[in-house]
Amino acid sequence: MRKHFEHGKSQVDNQFVVRSDKFRVEMVDDKLVVVIHVASKYGKPIRLTTTTSGKNVHLIGKNLRIILIGKNLRIIVRNNQTEIHYSFDKTKNRPCGQAVIGIDKGYTEAFVDSDGQAHGKGFGKVMSEYRDKTHQTGQSRNKLYALEKKHRQAGRISKADRIKNNNLGNKEINGRKERAHQRLRDIAFKAAHSIVDKAEVVAAEDLTGPIPKTHPWKKYNRKMTSWAKGVLAEALESTAKQRNANLVLVNAAYTSQMDSNTHLLEGKRVGDKFYRANGDVLQADFNAARNVRHRLDDHEITLYTPYKEVRRILLSRSTGATERHRHELQEASALVNRVRNNSKTQCAVLHRV
């Protein structure tokens, strides 16, 4: 069969899949035990004793009956620990809100909506702490790498091996990364639920791809790109689907560079502030969220409109608005001149009388 039909290939060597009819569950000392059946010629069944009582695991029901019929388990061995992964259908959660809002994915906060409310505060702090600590660890490890290489080249192999085994492992680094990831997921999902609590329709930018701009926000983009297409996007999409809210992705081009009051391509964004053409200052993420909300009703700019075409459309609108503004100023000026002329005429008539 394998010669005639293609099959999946995997490069991992630390996991395997267990069919739903090849395992059973037991309770031993109030702990859930998963027993995996293997062929007798390969040895005895594999017994995996978990750290849970099985209350919130959804593997067992009353009388120890398996309720996940037809579903498989994935066993993963990682960092001297064994993980049991399984799938289940999410139940319907609390209803969503009724508003229609736009959101902008930020860094200091996970999201900012078009009403000015921030969701997921502390998101950027967790990420910055993780990145800074990782950067500091990397610099220290570079010195140890150089020292290990120096001893190895000098023939002190045992000392080089001790440095490599005791100081250059990845256990603490992987643990720190996993903890940061869990904290970010927690903040992101709480923020997504906070958004759906107030909104039935959520307009958001599609930032699953890399952010091309690198100056002066190169460090920001390096941090944000890796998570925007992961944690934030996953949390928003999953929460909206679970609570029957409508998540609408809109074109992200120039939403951070437009004035949300005039919807024209004017003003300038500097950091977390947006400077309008008239000198007013807006919070940059709030301004972008309002533009995203407006983009929801813009039928001329679709999700797949190229950014150059978006720029052309916005410039054409800006040109027309400028001309209309100039025409209004000319009319106002003409009206003032007519009023002045009438006033002079009346004064002249009175003087003659």
Kinemage of the C-alpha trace (Angstrom):
@kinemage 1
@onewidth
@group {chain A} dominant
@subgroup {mainchain}
@vectorlist {calphas} color= white
{ca met a 1} P 0.000 0.000 0.000
{ca arg a 2} L 2.786 2.426 0.834
{ca lys a 3} L 4.149 2.080 -2.706
{ca his a 4} L 0.893 3.276 -4.246
{ca phe a 5} L -0.407 5.779 -1.692
{ca glu a 6} L 1.493 8.663 -0.155
{ca his a 7} L 1.553 8.815 3.608
{ca gly a 8} L 2.551 11.374 6.186
{ca lys a 9} L 6.149 11.749 7.262
{ca ser a 10} L 7.442 13.122 10.538
{ca gln a 11} L 10.880 14.169 11.698
{ca val a 12} L 10.086 14.057 15.433
{ca asp a 13} L 11.265 11.167 17.570
{ca asn a 14} L 9.782 12.050 20.964
{ca gln a 15} L 6.085 11.272 20.441
{ca phe a 16} L 3.632 8.688 19.203
{ca val a 17} L -0.126 8.365 18.700
{ca val a 18} L -2.336 5.877 20.551
{ca arg a 19} L -5.579 4.755 18.932
{ca ser a 20} L -8.777 5.145 20.947
{ca asp a 21} L -9.226 1.360 21.214
{ca lys a 22} L -5.657 0.768 22.395
{ca phe a 23} L -5.813 2.318 25.850
{ca arg a 24} L -7.927 2.266 28.974
{ca val a 25} L -8.070 4.342 32.142
{ca glu a 26} L -7.889 3.407 35.812
{ca met a 27} L -7.969 5.199 39.140
{ca val a 28} L -5.095 4.340 41.503
{ca asp a 29} L -4.797 6.216 44.804
{ca asp a 30} L -7.111 8.943 43.461
{ca lys a 31} L -4.837 9.472 40.462
{ca leu a 32} L -5.773 8.916 36.834
{ca val a 33} L -3.727 6.163 35.183
{ca val a 34} L -3.688 5.639 31.422
{ca val a 35} L -2.823 2.081 30.395
{ca ile a 36} L -1.600 1.710 26.811
{ca his a 37} L -1.902 -1.744 25.277
{ca val a 38} L 1.027 -3.047 23.224
{ca ala a 39} L 1.648 -6.353 21.523
{ca ser a 40} L 2.731 -9.038 23.972
{ca lys a 41} L 5.925 -9.687 22.049
{ca tyr a 42} L 7.033 -6.101 22.797
{ca gly a 43} L 6.447 -6.345 26.532
{ca lys a 44} L 3.898 -5.393 29.153
{ca pro a 45} L 1.344 -2.546 28.781
{ca ile a 46} L 2.629 0.967 29.375
{ca arg a 47} L 1.170 2.576 32.491
{ca leu a 48} L 1.206 6.382 32.675
{ca thr a 49} L 0.310 7.736 36.121
{ca thr a 50} L -0.847 11.345 35.856
{ca thr a 51} L -0.816 14.108 38.446
{ca thr a 52} L -4.559 14.730 38.227
{ca ser a 53} L -7.617 13.064 39.687
{ca gly a 54} L -9.278 13.167 36.283
{ca lys a 55} L -11.954 15.641 37.333
{ca asn a 56} L -11.352 18.108 34.488
{ca val a 57} L -9.558 15.839 32.048
{ca his a 58} L -12.625 14.593 30.106
{ca leu a 59} L -11.110 11.168 29.622
{ca ile a 60} L -13.402 9.350 32.012
{ca gly a 61} L -17.034 9.629 33.035
{ca lys a 62} L -19.124 7.723 35.535
{ca asn a 63} L -18.006 4.183 36.255
{ca leu a 64} L -14.692 4.879 34.491
{ca arg a 65} L -16.294 4.744 31.054
{ca ile a 66} L -14.341 6.391 28.247
{ca ile a 67} L -16.373 9.233 26.779
{ca leu a 68} L -13.945 10.214 24.004
{ca ile a 69} L -15.007 7.433 21.657
{ca gly a 70} L -13.180 7.454 18.331
{ca lys a 71} L -10.509 9.945 19.425
{ca asn a 72} L -6.816 9.317 19.818
{ca leu a 73} L -4.145 10.246 22.317
{ca arg a 74} L -0.775 11.773 21.532
{ca ile a 75} L 2.023 10.891 23.947
{ca ile a 76} L 4.934 13.348 23.995
{ca val a 77} L 8.148 12.885 25.988
{ca arg a 78} L 9.731 16.256 26.664
{ca asn a 79} L 12.296 17.375 29.254
{ca asn a 80} L 12.082 14.053 31.148
{ca gln a 81} L 8.319 14.454 31.402
{ca thr a 82} L 5.525 12.616 29.617
{ca glu a 83} L 2.608 14.638 28.255
{ca ile a 84} L -0.778 13.219 27.221
{ca his a 85} L -2.547 15.278 24.564
{ca tyr a 86} L -6.134 14.740 23.477
{ca ser a 87} L -8.840 16.655 21.626
{ca phe a 88} L -12.390 17.472 22.645
{ca asp a 89} L -15.267 19.605 21.387
{ca lys a 90} L -15.651 22.971 23.061
{ca thr a 91} L -19.047 23.647 24.575
{ca lys a 92} L -20.956 26.835 23.864
{ca asn a 93} L -19.848 29.618 26.126
{ca arg a 94} L -21.616 32.761 27.358
{ca pro a 95} L -23.186 34.927 24.634
{ca cys a 96} L -21.334 37.755 22.944
{ca gly a 97} L -22.135 41.468 23.094
{ca gln a 98} L -24.068 43.577 20.608
{ca ala a 99} L -21.672 46.332 19.549
{ca val a 100} L -19.658 46.663 16.357
{ca ile a 101} L -16.060 47.665 17.057
{ca gly a 102} L -12.631 47.685 15.498
{ca ile a 103} L -9.487 46.606 17.306
{ca asp a 104} L -5.801 47.172 16.845
{ca lys a 105} L -3.241 44.661 18.072
{ca gly a 106} L -0.822 46.520 20.252
{ca tyr a 107} L 2.285 45.739 22.244
{ca thr a 108} L 1.862 47.364 25.648
{ca glu a 109} L -1.700 46.032 25.679
{ca ala a 110} L -2.862 43.026 23.701
{ca phe a 111} L -5.678 44.969 21.985
{ca val a 112} L -7.126 48.472 21.894
{ca asp a 113} L -10.673 48.874 20.560
{ca ser a 114} L -12.287 51.740 18.676
{ca asp a 115} L -13.951 52.969 21.881
{ca gly a 116} L -10.562 53.605 23.446
{ca gln a 117} L -10.663 50.662 25.854
{ca ala a 118} L -7.481 48.630 26.332
{ca his a 119} L -7.705 44.857 26.670
{ca gly a 120} L -4.949 42.597 27.969
{ca lys a 121} L -2.845 45.030 29.957
{ca gly a 122} L 0.600 43.744 30.859
{ca phe a 123} L 1.048 41.841 27.600
{ca gly a 124} L 4.046 43.917 26.549
{ca lys a 125} L 5.589 43.824 30.012
{ca val a 126} L 5.645 40.023 30.069
{ca met a 127} L 7.122 39.896 26.581
{ca ser a 128} L 9.756 42.535 27.305
{ca glu a 129} L 10.862 40.782 30.488
{ca tyr a 130} L 11.196 37.499 28.616
{ca arg a 131} L 13.097 39.018 25.695
{ca asp a 132} L 15.444 41.028 27.908
{ca lys a 133} L 16.186 38.016 30.085
{ca thr a 134} L 16.785 35.871 27.011
{ca his a 135} L 19.118 38.512 25.567
{ca gln a 136} L 21.084 38.687 28.821
{ca thr a 137} L 21.332 34.894 29.014
{ca gly a 138} L 22.516 34.723 25.421
{ca gln a 139} L 25.311 37.184 26.064
{ca ser a 140} L 26.482 35.215 29.098
{ca arg a 141} L 26.315 31.929 27.200
{ca asn a 142} L 28.465 33.380 24.422
{ca lys a 143} L 31.277 33.863 26.942
{ca leu a 144} L 30.863 30.294 28.151
{ca tyr a 145} L 30.863 28.998 24.580
{ca ala a 146} L 34.137 30.812 23.959
{ca leu a 147} L 35.617 29.463 27.193
{ca glu a 148} L 34.512 25.910 26.388
{ca lys a 149} L 36.039 26.188 22.919
{ca lys a 150} L 39.286 27.552 24.373
{ca his a 151} L 39.687 24.630 26.810
{ca arg a 152} L 38.805 22.087 24.141
{ca gln a 153} L 41.384 23.449 21.723
{ca ala a 154} L 43.990 23.460 24.521
{ca gly a 155} L 43.377 19.782 25.157
{ca arg a 156} L 41.506 20.157 28.447
{ca ile a 157} L 38.644 17.993 27.232
{ca ser a 158} L 37.234 17.056 30.642
{ca lys a 159} L 36.950 20.708 31.710
{ca ala a 160} L 35.350 21.637 28.389
{ca asp a 161} L 32.843 18.786 28.793
{ca arg a 162} L 31.952 19.953 32.315
{ca ile a 163} L 31.276 23.463 31.051
{ca lys a 164} L 29.152 22.117 28.222
{ca asn a 165} L 27.151 19.712 30.371
{ca asn a 166} L 26.638 21.936 33.409
{ca asn a 167} L 26.413 25.458 31.970
{ca leu a 168} L 25.262 25.212 28.361
{ca gly a 169} L 22.070 23.184 28.654
{ca asn a 170} L 18.634 24.256 27.413
{ca lys a 171} L 16.434 23.059 30.270
{ca glu a 172} L 16.105 26.428 32.026
{ca ile a 173} L 15.791 28.295 28.708
{ca asn a 174} L 13.008 26.033 27.491
{ca gly a 175} L 11.245 26.256 30.841
{ca arg a 176} L 11.403 30.044 30.816
{ca lys a 177} L 10.041 30.123 27.270
{ca glu a 178} L 7.177 27.809 28.164
{ca arg a 179} L 6.232 29.888 31.218
{ca ala a 180} L 6.270 33.118 29.204
{ca his a 181} L 4.192 31.487 26.503
{ca gln a 182} L 1.594 30.340 29.022
{ca arg a 183} L 1.379 33.786 30.615
{ca leu a 184} L 0.953 35.437 27.225
{ca arg a 185} L -1.745 32.956 26.216
{ca asp a 186} L -3.596 33.632 29.443
{ca ile a 187} L -3.510 37.416 28.902
{ca ala a 188} L -4.429 37.101 25.216
{ca phe a 189} L -7.463 34.873 25.821
{ca lys a 190} L -8.722 37.045 28.682
{ca ala a 191} L -8.400 40.069 26.403
{ca ala a 192} L -10.251 38.294 23.593
{ca his a 193} L -13.117 37.377 25.950
{ca ser a 194} L -13.227 40.980 27.171
{ca ile a 195} L -13.639 42.156 23.576
{ca val a 196} L -16.344 39.638 22.715
{ca asp a 197} L -18.195 40.548 25.933
{ca lys a 198} L -19.053 43.913 24.373
{ca ala a 199} L -19.060 43.186 20.633
{ca glu a 200} L -20.931 40.989 18.199
{ca val a 201} L -18.909 42.095 15.180
{ca val a 202} L -15.170 42.615 15.585
{ca ala a 203} L -13.095 44.147 12.793
{ca ala a 204} L -9.379 43.362 13.037
{ca glu a 205} L -6.262 43.702 10.954
{ca asp a 206} L -4.817 40.603 9.349
{ca leu a 207} L -1.331 40.678 10.840
{ca thr a 208} L -0.520 36.992 10.520
{ca gly a 209} L 2.319 37.776 8.137
{ca pro a 210} L 5.612 39.521 8.956
{ca ile a 211} L 5.644 43.276 9.407
{ca pro a 212} L 7.988 44.646 6.706
{ca lys a 213} L 8.794 48.027 8.280
{ca thr a 214} L 12.022 47.864 10.258
{ca his a 215} L 12.928 51.453 11.146
{ca pro a 216} L 12.604 52.873 13.743
{ca trp a 217} L 10.559 49.976 15.177
{ca lys a 218} L 12.899 47.112 14.268
{ca lys a 219} L 13.037 45.715 17.805
{ca tyr a 220} L 9.270 46.133 18.207
{ca asn a 221} L 8.523 44.303 14.961
{ca arg a 222} L 10.859 41.434 15.829
{ca lys a 223} L 8.965 40.907 19.067
{ca met a 224} L 5.490 41.513 17.709
{ca thr a 225} L 5.717 39.452 14.526
{ca ser a 226} L 6.466 36.225 16.348
{ca trp a 227} L 3.441 36.553 18.610
{ca ala a 228} L 0.864 38.476 16.520
{ca lys a 229} L 0.520 35.568 14.136
{ca gly a 230} L 0.357 33.137 17.029
{ca val a 231} L -1.036 33.941 20.442
{ca leu a 232} L -3.127 37.045 19.699
{ca ala a 233} L -4.587 35.833 16.410
{ca glu a 234} L -5.356 32.386 17.828
{ca ala a 235} L -7.029 33.802 20.938
{ca leu a 236} L -9.224 36.202 18.999
{ca glu a 237} L -10.259 33.681 16.364
{ca ser a 238} L -10.930 30.884 18.834
{ca thr a 239} L -12.920 33.059 21.252
{ca ala a 240} L -15.040 34.638 18.520
{ca lys a 241} L -15.878 31.227 17.070
{ca gln a 242} L -16.696 29.718 20.446
{ca arg a 243} L -19.045 32.558 21.433
{ca asn a 244} L -20.682 32.984 18.011
{ca ala a 245} L -19.210 36.432 17.384
{ca asn a 246} L -18.312 37.561 13.880
{ca leu a 247} L -14.604 38.251 13.373
{ca val a 248} L -14.013 40.215 10.169
{ca leu a 249} L -10.471 40.683 8.878
{ca val a 250} L -9.883 43.936 7.019
{ca asn a 251} L -7.031 45.372 4.998
{ca ala a 252} L -4.338 46.668 7.338
{ca ala a 253} L -2.644 48.994 4.861
{ca tyr a 254} L -2.162 52.536 6.206
{ca thr a 255} L -4.604 52.121 9.108
{ca ser a 256} L -1.875 53.355 11.459
{ca gln a 257} L -1.006 56.330 9.233
{ca met a 258} L -4.498 57.762 8.670
{ca asp a 259} L -6.355 60.370 10.661
{ca ser a 260} L -9.335 58.584 12.218
{ca asn a 261} L -11.371 61.808 12.340
{ca thr a 262} L -11.041 62.758 8.676
{ca his a 263} L -10.210 59.244 7.329
{ca leu a 264} L -7.561 60.840 5.155
{ca leu a 265} L -3.901 59.965 4.694
{ca glu a 266} L -2.572 62.842 6.734
{ca gly a 267} L -0.818 63.285 10.054
{ca lys a 268} L 2.122 61.320 11.390
{ca arg a 269} L 2.568 58.463 13.858
{ca val a 270} L 5.525 58.682 16.225
{ca gly a 271} L 5.770 55.819 18.712
{ca asp a 272} L 2.513 55.479 20.594
{ca lys a 273} L 1.256 58.926 19.552
{ca phe a 274} L -0.431 60.121 16.373
{ca tyr a 275} L -0.049 63.791 15.464
{ca arg a 276} L -2.947 65.150 13.432
{ca ala a 277} L -2.530 67.775 10.737
{ca asn a 278} L -4.165 70.405 12.976
{ca gly a 279} L -1.748 69.694 15.831
{ca asp a 280} L -3.985 67.497 17.998
{ca val a 281} L -2.431 64.353 19.467
{ca leu a 282} L -4.207 60.965 19.625
{ca gln a 283} L -3.178 57.651 21.126
{ca ala a 284} L -1.765 55.722 18.159
{ca asp a 285} L -3.445 52.353 18.805
{ca phe a 286} L -6.803 54.022 19.465
{ca asn a 287} L -6.470 55.976 16.223
{ca ala a 288} L -5.621 52.790 14.310
{ca ala a 289} L -8.549 50.907 15.884
{ca arg a 290} L -10.970 53.602 14.707
{ca asn a 291} L -9.541 53.358 11.206
{ca val a 292} L -9.980 49.575 11.298
{ca arg a 293} L -13.612 50.057 12.318
{ca his a 294} L -14.144 52.488 9.440
{ca arg a 295} L -12.405 50.102 7.028
{ca leu a 296} L -15.188 47.607 7.806
{ca asp a 297} L -17.673 49.821 5.889
{ca asp a 298} L -15.242 50.825 3.150
{ca his a 299} L -16.395 48.836 0.115
{ca glu a 300} L -13.699 50.319 -2.117
{ca ile a 301} L -10.846 48.779 -0.097
{ca thr a 302} L -11.173 45.026 0.376
{ca leu a 303} L -9.032 42.609 2.356
{ca tyr a 304} L -6.972 41.658 -0.709
{ca thr a 305} L -6.528 45.121 -2.207
{ca pro a 306} L -2.782 45.680 -2.812
{ca tyr a 307} L -1.255 48.292 -0.569
{ca lys a 308} L -0.232 50.437 -3.547
{ca glu a 309} L -3.835 50.518 -4.712
{ca val a 310} L -4.921 51.388 -1.162
{ca arg a 311} L -2.487 54.288 -1.163
{ca arg a 312} L -3.781 55.496 -4.532
{ca ile a 313} L -7.367 55.411 -3.274
{ca leu a 314} L -6.496 57.275 -0.091
{ca leu a 315} L -4.486 59.905 -1.951
{ca ser a 316} L -7.342 60.463 -4.391
{ca arg a 317} L -9.682 60.994 -1.472
{ca ser a 318} L -7.199 63.329 0.168
{ca thr a 319} L -6.834 65.322 -3.055
{ca gly a 320} L -10.579 65.682 -3.425
{ca ala a 321} L -10.951 66.671 0.202
{ca thr a 322} L -8.213 69.283 -0.180
{ca glu a 323} L -9.875 70.756 -3.241
{ca arg a 324} L -13.262 70.851 -1.513
{ca his a 325} L -11.654 72.486 1.505
{ca arg a 326} L -9.974 75.082 -0.731
{ca his a 327} L -13.294 75.753 -2.476
{ca glu a 328} L -15.042 76.208 0.872
{ca leu a 329} L -12.343 78.646 1.972
{ca gln a 330} L -12.738 80.606 -1.276
{ca glu a 331} L -16.506 80.776 -0.804
{ca ala a 332} L -16.093 81.921 2.793
{ca ser a 333} L -13.584 84.544 1.724
{ca ala a 334} L -15.915 85.788 -1.012
{ca leu a 335} L -18.792 86.000 1.484
{ca val a 336} L -16.652 88.041 3.878
{ca asn a 337} L -15.665 90.421 1.061
{ca arg a 338} L -19.324 90.868 0.054
{ca val a 339} L -20.271 91.644 3.655
{ca arg a 340} L -17.445 94.173 3.875
{ca asn a 341} L -18.449 95.813 0.589
{ca asn a 342} L -22.089 96.034 1.700
{ca ser a 343} L -20.991 97.579 4.971
{ca lys a 344} L -18.897 100.198 3.131
{ca thr a 345} L -21.809 101.010 0.791
{ca gln a 346} L -24.221 101.485 3.679
{ca cys a 347} L -21.715 103.715 5.470
{ca ala a 348} L -21.284 105.811 2.315
{ca val a 349} L -25.058 106.238 1.907
{ca leu a 350} L -25.472 107.316 5.508
{ca his a 351} L -22.629 109.763 5.144
{ca arg a 352} L -24.298 111.363 2.125
{ca val a 353} L -27.581 111.670 3.929
